[in-house]
Amino acid sequence: MEFNATSTNITELLVVVLVIFSVILLMRKRYDSNLPLLSYIAVIAFTNAVEGRSLNPFLLYGGLGLALVLRFEFMGTGFAKAVAYLATGSLCVITWIMMSDVLSS
């Protein structure tokens, strides 16, 4: 594990910090925040802009769909918790993959 401070790695670390902050918001049950949506947009833009850094599209767009569903206010508490759990899990997996990319290059 070695960190190489290139501009791509630093940008990826900034995206990871945004994702971690949105995970914290989801864990505090702030489902009405737009930050998870913005973090998914940042992750998608980063993975499309940089060659060689790719994530599973099902993970990216599935998590984005879960974050969009989480914005509905008419869901029951149990269903909202399940959707928030899945959205948080996908964000954590994205963080894990991006950090392994940063530390392995």
C-alpha positions as CSV (number, residue, x, y, z in Angstrom):
1,M,0.0,0.0,0.0
2,E,1.6,3.1,-1.2
3,F,0.0,6.6,-1.8
4,N,1.1,8.4,-4.9
5,A,0.0,12.1,-4.7
6,T,-1.1,12.6,-8.3
7,S,-3.9,15.0,-9.2
8,T,-6.2,12.1,-10.0
9,N,-5.7,10.5,-6.6
10,I,-6.2,13.7,-4.8
11,T,-9.5,14.3,-6.7
12,E,-10.6,10.8,-5.9
13,L,-9.9,11.4,-2.2
14,L,-12.0,14.6,-2.3
15,V,-14.9,12.6,-3.9
16,V,-14.4,9.9,-1.1
17,V,-14.7,12.6,1.5
18,L,-17.9,13.8,0.0
19,V,-19.3,10.3,0.0
20,I,-18.3,9.7,3.6
21,F,-20.0,12.9,4.6
22,S,-23.2,11.7,2.8
23,V,-22.9,8.4,4.6
24,I,-22.8,10.3,7.9
25,L,-26.0,12.2,6.9
26,L,-27.8,8.9,6.0
27,M,-26.8,7.3,9.3
28,R,-28.2,10.3,11.2
29,K,-31.5,9.7,9.3
30,R,-31.4,12.9,7.3
31,Y,-33.2,11.5,4.3
32,D,-34.3,14.8,3.0
33,S,-30.8,16.0,2.2
34,N,-29.6,16.3,-1.4
35,L,-26.0,15.5,-0.5
36,P,-26.3,11.7,-1.3
37,L,-27.6,12.6,-4.7
38,L,-24.7,15.1,-5.3
39,S,-22.2,12.5,-4.1
40,Y,-23.5,10.0,-6.6
41,I,-23.3,12.6,-9.4
42,A,-19.7,13.4,-8.3
43,V,-18.8,9.7,-8.3
44,I,-20.4,9.1,-11.7
45,A,-18.7,12.2,-13.2
46,F,-15.3,11.2,-11.8
47,T,-15.5,7.6,-13.1
48,N,-16.6,8.8,-16.5
49,A,-13.9,11.5,-16.7
50,V,-10.9,9.4,-15.7
51,E,-9.8,6.4,-17.7
52,G,-8.8,3.3,-15.8
53,R,-11.0,4.1,-12.8
54,S,-14.3,2.3,-13.3
55,L,-16.9,1.0,-10.9
56,N,-19.6,-1.5,-11.4
57,P,-22.4,0.3,-13.2
58,F,-25.0,-1.7,-11.3
59,L,-23.5,-0.4,-8.1
60,L,-23.4,3.2,-9.2
61,Y,-26.8,3.5,-10.9
62,G,-28.5,1.1,-8.4
63,G,-27.3,3.3,-5.5
64,L,-28.4,6.4,-7.4
65,G,-31.9,4.9,-7.8
66,L,-32.0,4.0,-4.1
67,A,-31.0,7.6,-3.2
68,L,-33.8,8.9,-5.5
69,V,-36.3,6.6,-3.9
70,L,-35.2,7.7,-0.5
71,R,-36.4,11.2,-1.3
72,F,-40.1,10.1,-1.3
73,E,-41.8,11.2,1.9
74,F,-44.7,8.9,1.8
75,M,-42.8,5.7,2.5
76,G,-43.3,3.8,5.7
77,T,-40.6,3.9,8.3
78,G,-39.6,0.2,7.8
79,F,-39.3,0.6,4.0
80,A,-37.5,3.9,4.4
81,K,-35.0,2.3,6.8
82,A,-34.4,-0.6,4.3
83,V,-33.8,1.7,1.4
84,A,-31.5,3.9,3.5
85,Y,-29.6,0.8,4.6
86,L,-29.1,-0.3,1.0
87,A,-28.1,3.2,-0.1
88,T,-25.6,3.5,2.8
89,G,-24.2,0.1,1.9
90,S,-23.7,1.0,-1.7
91,L,-21.9,4.2,-0.7
92,C,-19.7,2.3,1.7
93,V,-18.8,-0.2,-1.1
94,I,-18.0,2.7,-3.4
95,T,-15.8,4.2,-0.8
96,W,-14.0,0.9,-0.3
97,I,-13.3,0.5,-4.0
98,M,-12.2,4.0,-4.5
99,M,-9.8,4.0,-1.6
100,S,-8.3,0.7,-2.8
101,D,-7.7,2.3,-6.1
102,V,-6.0,5.3,-4.5
103,L,-3.8,3.2,-2.3
104,S,-2.8,0.6,-4.9
105,S,-1.7,3.0,-7.6
